[in-house]
Amino acid sequence: MTQLSPRLKQATPVVVDHGEGVYLFDTAGRRFLDFTAGIGVTSTGHCHPRVVEAAQAQVAKLIHGQYTTVMHQPLLALTERLGEVLPAGIDTLFFANSGSEAVEASIRLARMATGRPNIIVFSGGFHGRTVAAASLTTSGTKVRAGFAPLMAGVSVAPFPHAYHYGWDEDTATKFALRELDFLLATQSAPDDTAAFLVEPVLGEGGYVPASTAFLAGLRERADRYGIQLILDEVQTGFGRTGRFWGHDHFDSRADILVMAKGIASGFPLSAIAAPAALMEKAWPGSQGGTYGGNAVACAAAVATLDVIQSEGLVENSAVQGQRLVAGLRATAADHKEIGDVRGLGLMLACEFTTADGSPDTATATRVHAAAAANGLLLLTCGPFGNVVRMIPPLIVTPAQIDEALALWTTSLT
Ligand SMILES: Cc1ncc(COP(=O)(O)O)c(C=O)c1O
């Protein structure tokens, strides 16, 4: 009998039959409030009617129009539409399928454009599971252990994780930038450094927002040394944080922007975006792939952008995020095992710690399982698995936020 790999870890015991909006229904007909959104993917909710309609129409017209053989309309339409949301000056796109693939494309471009070998990443960052992406990932050893040698040319600098260090944001930021300068002086000379690669909010690493001064410090050093600043917005993009891009919170500017997840409501699609003059520096033949820019995924992405804009989902993410974080903070005040509540928009998390400040993985695991049993699906993250995160679809209503908060409070006791 064939079976799934036992290493495909299941966060919940749910076998899902169908999804509708913020809800998932299991094969026995039980309804769950889905605050995982397929790890921050189904931002328009499960099976949004406009996304379904666009995908169904496209399936009947053209499923696969391989994009280095022929060009197709959904890809051209999506390229044009993304121009409405891309930061000024970033006007050229390359499409792939997964976040990992796009991250790899971004570092390939940075290396080719600069002729330099090294990439500097930031502690706690998650950039994917393929060998190069795993080499750039430091959110937990499970992603990178056991299959060395990893890709060479990667150095790790601290991320300003104030709660982890037990400092305020300013102290953590100054420390991170000082250590980055030390790294540039001791390990990866600026002339050998192609790129800084960073998430505006650490995702798998524990839902930790960067700071304005930190990203400004990276920008300043990138400009000073001709290093490319790659912002990995795979999880933070498309309204997740209450602004269209996560880095909008920090007034930052990318050289290369990496996106996936929320772009197509669940269809596999990712992209990198860069100014044309930079993208042109990729070597001929270095960008391509059999499935990249799939026609159905692109049609779904155009519909996703329509929904985000017409239903005001970026604003809703900000407003409902405020409601959720206020509720989480109020609950945390009565639960000393919750050491920190943090995040932006609808990318929020609670970190569980013991009385002496150590990671409390056992309680996080128990509460996460209790929430699922109570009908609220959540995920954990962080290097110790002691951070429980909430990433509902951006269509979530105040009533659903309140329902989730009630289930959360019940699950804590
Ligand atoms: C910030 C970030 N980058 C890259 C990836 C990798 O994306 P994928 O799993 O689609 O390869 C993820 C996935 O969680 C992510 O959160």
The ligand as an SDF file (V2000), in Angstrom:
LIG
                    3D

 16 16  0  0  0  0  0  0  0  0999 V2000
    9.4790   34.5790    3.7640 C   0  0  0  0  0  0  0  0  0  0  0  0
    9.4370   33.2900    2.9890 C   0  0  0  0  0  0  0  0  0  0  0  0
   10.3010   33.1070    1.9680 N   0  0  0  0  0  0  0  0  0  0  0  0
   10.2940   31.9880    1.2480 C   0  0  0  0  0  0  0  0  0  0  0  0
    9.4200   30.9530    1.5210 C   0  0  0  0  0  0  0  0  0  0  0  0
    9.4450   29.7070    0.7070 C   0  0  0  0  0  0  0  0  0  0  0  0
    8.2870   29.5850   -0.0530 O   0  0  0  0  0  0  0  0  0  0  0  0
    7.8270   28.1660   -0.6350 P   0  0  0  0  0  0  0  0  0  0  0  0
    7.4120   27.3240    0.5320 O   0  0  0  0  0  0  0  0  0  0  0  0
    6.6940   28.5010   -1.5510 O   0  0  0  0  0  0  0  0  0  0  0  0
    9.0030   27.6010   -1.3620 O   0  0  0  0  0  0  0  0  0  0  0  0
    8.4940   31.0980    2.5660 C   0  0  0  0  0  0  0  0  0  0  0  0
    7.5550   30.0240    2.9030 C   0  0  0  0  0  0  0  0  0  0  0  0
    6.9830   29.9650    3.9700 O   0  0  0  0  0  0  0  0  0  0  0  0
    8.5090   32.3000    3.3260 C   0  0  0  0  0  0  0  0  0  0  0  0
    7.6570   32.5010    4.3440 O   0  0  0  0  0  0  0  0  0  0  0  0
  1  2  1  0
  2  3  1  0
  2 15  2  0
  3  4  2  0
  4  5  1  0
  5  6  1  0
  5 12  2  0
  6  7  1  0
  7  8  1  0
  8  9  2  0
  8 10  1  0
  8 11  1  0
 12 13  1  0
 12 15  1  0
 13 14  2  0
 15 16  1  0
M  END
$$$$
